[in-house]
Amino acid sequence: MIVRQTGLMFVAALCLLLTWVSGASALDENWAHSAWLDDRYLVRWTPGAEDITFEVTVGTLGYVGFGVSLDGSMQGSDVVIGWVQHGRTIFQDRHVSRGHVEPIVDASQDWELLQGMENDTHTVLTFRRAYDTCDRDQDIRITNDTMKMVWAYHSEDPVPGLPMPYHGPGQRGARSAFLVLRVDQSQPSQEVLHTWELRNPSVLLPSTQESLNWCKIFKLPATMTEKSHIIRYEPVTQPGNRPYMHYVHIYECENDPELEGLYHSPGVPCYQPDTPKPYTSCTNIVLAWAYGSEGFTFPPEAGYPLDPRNGSRYYKMETHYINPTLHAGVKDSSGIKIFYTTKLRPNDAGVLSVGIDPNWRHIVPPGQRAVVSEGHCMGVCTNRSFPSRGIQVFGVMLHTHQLGRKASLRHIRGNRELAPLASDSNYDPEYQEFRRLPMPTQVMPGDHLYSECVYNSSARSAITLGGVTIREEMCMAVALYWPKVQLSLCYSLPSLPTVLHSLGIEELYPGSNPVKIKSPLELANMTLEHRLRNYDWKKNFFHFQKTTHFGSFKPLCWHSAKRGILPDTEDKLFFFPNVSRLHREPNLGICRSRKKKLDDPGRVEVSNSIEHNSGLISETSSLNIGPSLQAGWLLALLAGGLLCVLV
């Protein structure tokens, strides 16, 4: 009898375990995104039409904290804290109003617990929240901008009436992410799928300079004998070296015979006087990865073409390394892994870069909280390059260096500004990833695109110039689209008269070295460098911004097939288009507070209240999974129940 009871108890426990594991597995298939925040903290999430659902699985039996922040700090963050105690889940919506203090319980509990559970090693919490909860004082709106996920955990549960135990510096952190418009990171189908790894051959980073651009030539795999489509790419990072990698760009090259010899070499530093000339023939950008990105999966409508018979056979990988602390002896063999297929998609995809040509004429004044720069792709360039039906943009990556705080790719048609293709008002230069647009956006011939970047230079005492190094600045947006056209780079550059006028200079002495100012009289014989370094930016900043916005600029529209600037555009100057109808973001006027509801389908709730640190909190054990996730749990419950019945 004792054996029989013990056996039944074991089976019952096994049923519960299988139900949990099967249910978790069934639910996992429904999560759109996931990320490891540390080696014990996994977060999964799925954006919905009006709210977003999260699940955290943490290797602790104590409390778990999760939330969102605009800058990654605890101050001003919107968090939830939960734990499982005696079979019940205690779950609290909190906020941090100042400094490093215990988060305060919100008066309005807008994060909604869906389920909570723990086993011998882990705690699992599933919860959701409306994007906009109406709580302007204690919650943060979750938007398409870059958001910081903040997290913490502790090995013990809080004790009512006592301060919450501090998690310590090793069990907390912050990570930037696109929570809403994020690329699906699922692996492509294994059918007719091939891989091609482009990796650097153990590049030694210099310990005497903060950055290095390394160029290496690659050749299409010998096994590729017919046209193929790239359908995904992702970084291949040498363990421990991710912080040194700033970005990787892959370019198509002309089929120059000299590239065969360079293909066998380990590579060279880019953009140097002694860099072999064939490297300059690789100008058409194909793929772009930057720090923080997990890769990109193309939509089923398009793939990027690789054609060993009628296309480029050679490709250049440019890796921008950063080493701000000047570590010695760092070697790297990271790169990019490409997934391609011979089963062609309906369209060839293309990559279009829009922005400011990296050049000294791109000036970011010091000591300013908001400096606006713009790089234009003129309508004359799109009109001569795009097909009559236009192109369909399906992904955008925004790119600046260290000072970038806001970025967007804006869209003008005629005299009307349309909605931006992409925009980020909380931009993080340390996190750059392609956004997959909800729906492809059509860009027609004659449309004007421009990349707009807002920099915060308040911490710098000297000007920052445009360039490719990490301490210089860039303003660029990279758009993925179909069908592929021959326009690959669409940049602009402020004209020399515009730059001089923005600095209060009327005329330079022609041919002077160093360059000297001729007029106005009060600046005569002053060098241009001295003027740049000693300009009164505080007094003249408004004049500078107005001049650079309304002044003339030179278009730089690179035609891939012709391997040069579009004819009849290189010597012309243009101005910002005359826009009479500006785009206004719609004021939805809708916010939703997810108060606890007892009439939701699929919800079972037991609730009571307890006092904790003079705040009223809710102790809840609940399950509210909705129709789509409910089916998975029902199947798991049935599977577990069937085992019990059979036994």
Disulfide bonds with the S-S distance in Angstrom:
Cys15-Cys644 1.92
Cys134-Cys591 2.23
Cys215-Cys270 1.93
Cys253-Cys282 1.96
Cys377-Cys490 2.09
Cys381-Cys557 1.72
Cys453-Cys475 2.11
